[in-house]
Amino acid sequence: MPGGRLYNAPMAEFDVCVRGAGAVGLSAALALARQGLRVALQTGAAPAPSRPDVRAYALNAASVALLASLKVWDALPADARTAVHDMHIEGDALGASLDFSAWSQGVEALAWIVDTAELETALFAAARFAAHLTLTTATEVDASLQVLADGKASAARTQLGVRMPLQSYGQQALAARLLSEHAHGGLARQWFRSPDVLALLPLDRPQAGHGYALVWSLPDERAQALLALPPAQFEAALNDASGGAAGTLRLASERAAWPLALGRAETVCGPGWVLIGDAAHVVHPLAGQGLNLGLGDVTALAEVLAARESWRSPGDMRLLQRYARRRAAPVLAMGQLTDGLLQLFASQQPLLKELRNRGLGLLNQMPPVKRFLAARALDA
Ligand SMILES: Cc1cc2nc3c(=O)[nH]c(=O)nc-3n(C[C@H](O)[C@H](O)[C@H](O)COP(=O)(O)OP(=O)(O)OC[C@H]3O[C@@H](n4cnc5c(N)ncnc54)[C@H](O)[C@@H]3O)c2cc1C
């Protein structure tokens, strides 16, 4: 079996074919190849992740554990991953806030902020040298199981006739890298301010201790207007929105924006195929959980296949239904949580505004509830 070489493959027999070399597809291919399954990874036309991506992901403990087991976590450059020790969330009334700390949760970190491009590069490097794993640009691969990880607009899903209605939020997430003269101290900040949600995530790039990844969810028109502003005016708008809480913020990268939607495939498996990652579900990034959900899919699929009866092939429908059952509740819950939070904070009704801000204050005084919420976010 060729080990991790890229080639224009002739038709070949594989146990599993993974379509899509995003973070989820790469992780799935690595996890399944580690079990000794013969895996093909369809990389599409552009195999190497070369585009600059200004995003950073907030990864939970479960995702970090998966990446560590794939020998990818320790391969990341030290400044491409930063621990979040504290989190401060503000509502849209003075004093309405919620604080979490790793120390009070008894964990090493609440989350890790990871450079998107570095993560994909490390995953790709691991895939190139993995045993039992063949990277291919072929569009058709003969395999017992087709794992479809080709993203939100999955053409494979459409070909199968599986619908994933997307409910647009009429919002875009504007992302960029920032620098502050103040040290970030491992503190992530988020403002829920109708109609926008602003997040400053500590990241040791571009400068150790002073970098942030920005994720600013805004109505479409406002996002486009902010993208079009000259850098100095954009920085002024950003510093106005953050109120100087993280020091004076300067742009350290280009800006880019992504349209935001909520969606769940009507079914995630059929005979010989399964959907994972954004091909199966998309959520609003306000809770930073989209990739965490996709990596949760990878873990569940790998565990189901590892535990299969010896006479079942990887594409056996019974197995795939086990996978689907395991993922149904967490995916539904995360969609409802992110959507619920967004609707709650988008409402202009005075009563709801009052309730949500009082709610934040109340939650802040309830350590057991906070522990429960944080534990859910760490393992989603
Ligand atoms: C602004 C923003 C911030 C976010 N922040 C977070 C966060 O903090 N934490 C978090 O967990 N999630 C976050 N997310 C969500 C996260 O980005 C996605 O959930 C994640 O990237 C999905 O990965 P994926 O591999 O499923 O899909 P993708 O990253 O879309 O990868 C799909 C891959 O399939 C390839 N492909 C497509 N068609 C084919 C084909 N026919 N053949 C072969 N390959 C094909 C594509 O080229 C691509 O490489 C954020 C999203 C946004 C927009």
The ligand as a Gaussian input file, in Angstrom:
#p B3LYP/6-31G(d) Opt

LIG

0 1
 C      -15.362000      33.075000      11.010000
 C      -15.456000      31.663000      11.504000
 C      -14.924000      31.329000      12.742000
 C      -14.999000      30.021000      13.201000
 N      -14.484000      29.739000      14.432000
 C      -14.571000      28.481000      14.903000
 C      -14.048000      28.163000      16.195000
 O      -13.540000      29.024000      16.917000
 N      -14.114000      26.876000      16.641000
 C      -14.706000      25.907000      15.881000
 O      -14.779000      24.755000      16.351000
 N      -15.214000      26.175000      14.659000
 C      -15.166000      27.432000      14.152000
 N      -15.674000      27.712000      12.925000
 C      -16.284000      26.622000      12.122000
 C      -15.218000      25.900000      11.302000
 O      -14.562000      26.804000      10.460000
 C      -15.847000      24.797000      10.453000
 O      -16.781000      24.072000      11.209000
 C      -14.762000      23.846000       9.934000
 O      -13.826000      24.549000       9.156000
 C      -15.395000      22.729000       9.094000
 O      -14.360000      21.911000       8.597000
 P      -14.669000      20.867000       7.433000
 O      -13.384000      20.149000       7.211000
 O      -15.892000      20.095000       7.739000
 O      -15.057000      21.764000       6.158000
 P      -14.128000      22.714000       5.276000
 O      -13.129000      23.427000       6.128000
 O      -15.059000      23.539000       4.465000
 O      -13.314000      21.695000       4.345000
 C      -13.928000      21.041000       3.259000
 C      -12.805000      20.650000       2.296000
 O      -13.361000      19.853000       1.243000
 C      -12.754000      20.248000       0.020000
 N      -13.613000      19.823000      -1.083000
 C      -14.762000      20.375000      -1.515000
 N      -15.243000      19.672000      -2.578000
 C      -14.386000      18.653000      -2.796000
 C      -14.334000      17.580000      -3.739000
 N      -15.288000      17.418000      -4.649000
 N      -13.297000      16.717000      -3.684000
 C      -12.350000      16.850000      -2.762000
 N      -12.344000      17.853000      -1.850000
 C      -13.351000      18.736000      -1.865000
 C      -12.595000      21.755000       0.174000
 O      -11.622000      22.249000      -0.727000
 C      -12.137000      21.842000       1.622000
 O      -10.752000      21.687000       1.726000
 C      -15.624000      29.019000      12.427000
 C      -16.163000      29.351000      11.176000
 C      -16.082000      30.666000      10.722000
 C      -16.682000      31.007000       9.370000

